[in-house]
Structure formats: C-alpha cells, structure tokens
C-alpha cells in the first residue's frame, strides 16, 4: 500500500510536483471513504510531510469528493516552481515580486509551464 511518505518521495523524485487522485490519497491514509474527516486528515498528513496541494478546493471545499478527482502535490518552498505556485495560489506583494523576477529572467519557459499546470486544474 502506498503511504503519504511514499507519495512525498515520489513528489521529490518527480522534481517537486506530482499528479495524483483523491483515491490514492484516501488509500495512503488508510481510509475507506472520502468524507469530511478523511479530507481533513489528508490535508494534515500532507502538511506534516511538507507538501502543498492544488487546486485547494478539491480537499477544502469539496461537498462530494470522488476518488477519481485529480490533485497536484508539490514540495512546499523548495523550488522556483513551488514558490511560483504559492505566489499564484496565495497572492502577496512578495509573491508578485517573485513572479515578476521570474518572468524577467531566463526562466520564462519554466514560468509558462507553471501557468499551464495551474490553468489546467482550474
């Protein structure tokens, strides 16, 4: 059985970003159904392993969670991609400055990739 620790390792192996499903996360915490308490537990477990997720609505405001729903996991704060994701998900002046810096550097292709990832999940 895959655990949250296994998913965290896979996320690291994939460069800090991992696509998964609610069903995989449910199984990773050893739960049977995707109810409110299980969703809260998944969010806590991810946070305890230094992982963020998006779109946030899939775990936080999902009235009828389904095992096939996609979600992206990322290693918080450890890469430009994570910082860009966090800047988009939780706007702030500091995040804006980072995105502007990122866009003005040689990282335009990486920023475009982040935009594509975030846009496909909305």
C-alpha positions in Angstrom: 0.0 0.0 0.0 1.2 3.5 -0.9 1.6 5.8 2.1 1.8 9.6 2.3 5.5 9.2 2.8 5.7 7.2 -0.4 3.8 10.0 -2.2 6.2 12.6 -0.7 9.1 10.6 -2.0 7.6 10.3 -5.5 6.9 14.1 -5.5 10.6 14.7 -4.7 11.6 12.1 -7.4 9.5 14.0 -9.9 11.2 17.3 -9.2 8.8 18.6 -6.6 5.4 18.2 -8.4 3.2 15.1 -8.5 -0.2 14.4 -10.0 -2.4 12.0 -8.0 -6.0 11.4 -7.2 -8.2 11.6 -4.1 -8.5 7.8 -4.2 -4.7 7.4 -3.9 -4.6 9.9 -1.1 -7.5 8.2 0.7 -5.7 4.9 0.4 -2.5 6.4 1.6 -4.1 7.4 4.9 -5.8 4.0 5.2 -9.4 5.4 5.0 -12.4 3.7 3.4 -14.5 6.7 2.3 -13.8 10.3 1.3 -15.8 12.1 3.9 -15.1 15.5 5.5 -13.0 13.9 8.3 -10.9 11.9 5.8 -10.3 15.0 3.7 -9.2 17.0 6.7 -6.9 14.1 7.7 -5.3 14.0 4.2 -4.7 17.8 4.3 -3.0 17.4 7.8 -0.9 14.5 6.6 0.3 16.3 3.5 1.2 19.4 5.6 3.1 17.2 8.1 5.2 15.9 5.2 5.9 19.4 3.8 3.6 19.0 0.9 1.1 21.5 -0.5 -1.7 20.8 -3.0 -3.8 22.4 -5.6 -6.4 23.0 -6.6 -7.2 23.7 -3.0 -11.0 23.3 -3.5 -10.5 19.6 -4.1 -9.6 19.0 -0.4 -11.0 22.0 1.3 -14.4 22.8 -0.2 -15.5 19.6 -1.9 -19.0 18.7 -1.0 -19.0 15.4 -2.9 -15.4 14.2 -3.2 -14.8 11.5 -5.7 -11.9 9.1 -5.8 -11.0 9.9 -9.4 -10.6 13.6 -8.8 -7.2 14.9 -9.7 -5.0 16.9 -7.4 -1.4 18.1 -7.6 1.1 17.7 -4.8 4.2 19.9 -4.5 7.1 20.2 -2.1 6.5 23.5 -0.3 9.0 26.3 -0.7 11.9 24.2 -2.1 12.0 25.3 -5.7 11.1 28.1 -8.0 8.1 26.1 -9.1 6.8 25.8 -5.6 7.4 29.5 -4.9 5.5 30.3 -8.1 2.6 28.0 -7.3 2.4 29.6 -3.8 2.6 33.1 -5.3 -0.3 32.3 -7.6 -2.4 30.4 -5.0 -1.9 33.0 -2.2 -1.2 36.3 -3.8 1.0 38.8 -1.9 3.3 41.7 -2.8 6.3 39.4 -2.1 4.8 36.7 -4.4 4.1 39.3 -7.1 7.8 40.5 -6.9 8.9 36.9 -7.3 6.7 36.3 -10.3 7.9 39.5 -11.9 11.5 38.5 -11.3 10.9 35.0 -12.6 9.3 36.4 -15.7 12.1 38.8 -16.4 14.8 36.2 -16.0 15.8 33.2 -18.3 13.0 31.3 -16.5 10.2 32.3 -18.9 9.8 28.8 -20.1 9.5 27.4 -16.6 7.0 30.1 -15.6 4.9 29.2 -18.7 4.9 25.6 -17.6 3.7 26.6 -14.1 1.0 28.7 -15.7 -0.1 25.7 -17.8 -0.2 23.4 -14.8 -2.2 25.9 -12.7 -4.6 26.7 -15.6 -5.4 23.0 -16.3 -6.6 22.5 -12.7 -9.0 25.4 -12.5 
